[in-house]
């Protein structure tokens, strides 16, 4: 939650990261604009290049914020990149989700790998056993995933939460289940599915209970994905009622 660093503090940070080349420092200062997250990624890119025996150049740090994220990802090993991409699909991941996805793709569930992944500063445990990837990094990782693979992974997560839903129909599970269903199913199949789970009745219960935040979370996401004209008028009515309150 840090504010952007001024050039003095940005420079000091980069020098502490053992970046000495003045042209490279100048380029990173220009590209990152003092944003702590991008300063961190740039320093990691520099370290990765040096560790590979390569000579970092100012051109390695040019481009947009998206380019910085892409370069950081490119310098990771393939296994790390794959795992980070998989963990970027859910809004957050837990140790159980990590094990679930790793097993589905026949990858090692080594606890040491999990500890390594969550040690990155762009992953935070905001709640117990809920790990959130920094939104900018998550966007960058999602942009690197093939559309078919995204759908496959969202379907996998939909199945994960559907199984939980059978055991406990909690609001939190509903939010995650709808999120992944909307990305795993085509629009017509999705509409049929939310009718089957009595989605409208659930929204009404949330409204009566004063859970406007969950209504906004669900409705805003569906509107972004499908457009308000395609959302059921009854759902929109609940959303508008929540807004009025």
N, C-alpha and C positions, 0 to 999 in steps of 0.2 A: 504493500500500500504506500510505498515511498513516492514522493513527488519526483519529477524529473530533476536530475542533478545539474548544477551549473557547470560550465566548462572546466573550472578549477577542480571541482570534486570528481568530475568525469575523468579528467586527465590523471588525477591521483589514483583513482581506482584502477585504470588501465596500467599505470606504472607499477602498482602493487601486484598486478597480474603478470609482471615481467615483460610487458610490451614496451620496447625501448625505441623502435623506429619512429621518428617524428612524423614521417609521411603517413604511416599506418595509423598512428594516434590521431592525426588530423582528420583522416578519412573516417575513422570510427566515430569521432566526435560529430562530424557532419551528418553521417548516416543515422546514427542512433538518436541524435538530438537530445542526449542526456537521459534517455529513458532507461531506467535500471535494468529492465528485462533484456533489452537489446544490447546494452553494454555487457551484460553477463554472457549472452550468446556469442557476441563478438570475441570476448576473451577466450571462450571455450573453443571457438573455431581456430583462433590463433594457436592455442595449446595443442589441438589435434594436428594441425599442419606441422608444427615443430616436432611433435612426437613421431610423425611419419617420416621425418628427415627432410621435409620440404621447407623452402624459404617463403614465408608469408609475404604477400605483395599488397599494396594499397587496393588493387583491383579485386582482391578477395573480400573486400568489405564494402563494396559499392552496391547500389541497387535499393530496392524498396524493403520495407520491414519483412514482407513475404519472402524476399530473396535471402535475407539473413536467416530466417527460420529454415528455409530449404537447404542452405549451406550447412547449417548446424546438423540437420538430419543426415545430410550426405556424408558427413565426417564420422558418424557413428558406425559401429559394426552392424552387419545385416540383422543379426539376432535381436539386438537392442531396438533397431528401427521397427522391426516387425512387431515386437511386443508393445512398444509405445503406440503404434498405430492401432493395434487391437484395443488397448486400454483407452484410447481416445474416443471410441465408439459410444460407450455409456457416458452419461453426464458425470458420473463418478464411478470409481471401481473400489471393490473391497478385496480382501484376501481370498474370499470364496469365489468372487467373480474372476479374479486372476487365475485361480486353480481351474475353474470351470472352462474358461477359454483355452488355457494351455492344454488341457486334456483333450478338448474337442479337436485341436489341431496337432495332437501328438507331439507337443513340445514339452521340454523339461519344466517341472513345477518346482525346481530347486529354490528353497527359501532364500538362498544367497542372491539369486537373480532378482527376486522380488525386493529384497533389501537394497540392492544396487539401483533398481529402477526408481524406488520411492526416495532415494537419497538425492535425486536431482532437485535443485532449488525451485524448479518450476512445478513441482508436485508437492501439494500440501495436504496434510491430514487435518482438515478443518473440524471434522467430527470423528469420534472414535471409529477406527477401521473404515473410514470413508475418505478416499484419496482423490483429490481434484487436481487435474492438470490445468495450469495457467491457461486462461481463455485464448490468448494469442498463440501459444504453442499448440493448443488443441486444434485451433483453426488451421494452423500450418500442417499438422499431421493429417487432419481430415482431407485437406486439399491434395494430399499425396496418395490417397487411397482410391483405387479403381471403383467406379460406380457399382459394378456387379458385386464386388467384394464388400462394399459398404452395406448393400442390401442383405447379403448373406450374413454379415456380422450382426446387423440389426435384427434379423430374423432369429438368430441364435440368442440374442439378449431378450427378445420378445418371448421366446420359449422359456428362458430362465425365469423371467418375472411371472409368466403365466402359471408356471408350476407353483411359485410362491403364492400367487393369488388364490389358488385352489385351497391352500392351507390357512391363509389369513387375508381377508379382503380389506387391507389397510389403505388409507389415502396415499401414502408414500409409494406403495407398490403400484397403485393405479396410475399415478403420474408417470412412473418409469415404463410401465407396460404400454400405456397409450403413446408415449414418446417413441418407443421402438416400433410399435405396430404401424404408426403413421409413416415410418421410413422403410418398413419391410414389405408392406402390402401396397397394391395399387389402390387408387382412390375408392373405386366401387367396392372392392373387398373390405377396405377399411371401414366404410360406412356401414356395411352389413355387420361387421364384427362389433362395432361400438353399440349397435342396436341390440345385439345378442347379450352384451354384458350390462344392459340397461344404463348406458352412460348418462343419458339425460336425467334419469332418476337420481343417479349418483351426484350429478352437478346440483340438483335441487336440494339434496340433503346437505351438501357442502355449503350452499347458500344459507339454508336455515340455521346451520351450525356456526355461521359467521366465518367460514374458511375462505374468505375472498382471495387470499394470496394463492391458494391452490387453483381456484377457478381461473385467475389471471394467467397462472403458469401454464395450465392446460390450453386455455382458449387462445392466448397470444401465440403459442407455438403452432396450433392448428391453422390459425389465420395466416401466419407467415408461410406455412407450407402449401396451403390449398387456396388461400384467398377467401375473404369473408363471404363472397357470393356463393361459394360452394359449401359453406358450413350450414348445417341444419338451422333453420330459423329459430327453432325452440332453444337450441344451444346458445345462439346469439342473444336471445331474449334474457336468458339467465346471466350471460356476460354483461349485458347493458344494465340489468338490475343491480348486479354487484358493483358496477361503476357508479351508479347513482347513490348507492349506500355508502 
